[in-house]
Amino acid sequence: MGITYGVILTNARAMGEFGAVSVVSGNIAKKTQTLPLFVEDAYKQYATQAAFSAAVVLGLLAVVTLVLKEILERKTRIKEVEE
């Protein structure tokens, strides 16, 4: 179960990381740009539709991550009860 939580937290951190990625990667468009950095750049360039669309994708990825976590927890609980 610990590995599962580690993967979930790593996924959440990777989806939301902003500052460190911007500094380390250089934020080069279409090469080292992550989705959160794209949202910021699009918003700054007044491409609000692109920024909000990318933000919705990030939100959906977060929901998918939470659903998968819940499924894994339920399977783990069922196995523990059966044993």
C-alpha positions as CSV (number, residue, x, y, z in Angstrom):
1,M,0.0,0.0,0.0
2,G,2.9,2.3,0.7
3,I,4.1,2.1,-2.9
4,T,0.6,2.9,-4.1
5,Y,0.5,6.1,-2.1
6,G,4.0,7.0,-3.2
7,V,3.0,6.7,-6.9
8,I,-0.2,8.7,-6.3
9,L,1.7,11.5,-4.4
10,T,4.4,11.5,-7.1
11,N,1.8,11.8,-9.8
12,A,0.1,14.7,-8.0
13,R,3.4,16.5,-7.4
14,A,4.4,16.1,-11.1
15,M,1.1,17.4,-12.3
16,G,1.2,20.5,-10.1
17,E,4.9,21.3,-10.0
18,F,5.5,24.8,-11.2
19,G,8.4,26.7,-9.8
20,A,11.2,24.1,-9.8
21,V,10.3,22.9,-13.3
22,S,10.3,26.4,-14.6
23,V,13.8,27.1,-13.2
24,V,15.4,23.8,-14.0
25,S,13.9,23.1,-17.4
26,G,14.2,26.6,-18.8
27,N,10.5,26.5,-19.8
28,I,11.2,26.2,-23.5
29,A,7.9,26.1,-25.4
30,K,7.2,22.7,-27.0
31,K,10.4,21.2,-25.7
32,T,10.6,21.4,-21.9
33,Q,7.3,23.0,-21.1
34,T,4.9,21.2,-18.7
35,L,1.2,21.6,-18.6
36,P,1.1,24.0,-15.6
37,L,3.8,26.1,-17.3
38,F,1.7,26.1,-20.5
39,V,-1.3,27.3,-18.5
40,E,0.7,30.3,-17.2
41,D,2.2,31.2,-20.6
42,A,-1.1,30.9,-22.4
43,Y,-2.8,33.1,-19.7
44,K,-0.1,35.7,-19.9
45,Q,-0.5,35.8,-23.7
46,Y,-4.2,36.4,-23.3
47,A,-5.0,33.0,-24.8
48,T,-7.5,32.4,-22.1
49,Q,-9.4,29.6,-23.9
50,A,-6.2,27.6,-24.3
51,A,-5.2,28.3,-20.7
52,F,-8.6,27.3,-19.3
53,S,-8.7,24.2,-21.5
54,A,-5.3,23.0,-20.3
55,A,-6.4,23.7,-16.7
56,V,-9.5,21.6,-17.2
57,V,-7.3,18.8,-18.5
58,L,-5.2,19.1,-15.3
59,G,-8.3,18.9,-13.2
60,L,-9.6,15.8,-15.0
61,L,-6.2,14.2,-14.5
62,A,-6.5,14.9,-10.8
63,V,-10.0,13.4,-10.7
64,V,-8.8,10.3,-12.6
65,T,-5.9,9.9,-10.1
66,L,-8.3,10.1,-7.2
67,V,-10.7,7.6,-8.7
68,L,-7.8,5.1,-9.3
69,K,-6.6,5.6,-5.7
70,E,-10.1,4.8,-4.4
71,I,-10.4,1.7,-6.6
72,L,-7.0,0.5,-5.4
73,E,-8.0,1.1,-1.8
74,R,-11.2,-0.8,-2.1
75,K,-9.5,-3.8,-3.7
76,T,-6.9,-3.7,-0.9
77,R,-9.7,-3.6,1.8
78,I,-11.5,-6.5,0.1
79,K,-8.3,-8.6,0.1
80,E,-7.7,-7.8,3.8
81,V,-11.2,-8.8,4.8
82,E,-11.0,-12.1,2.8
83,E,-7.8,-13.1,4.6
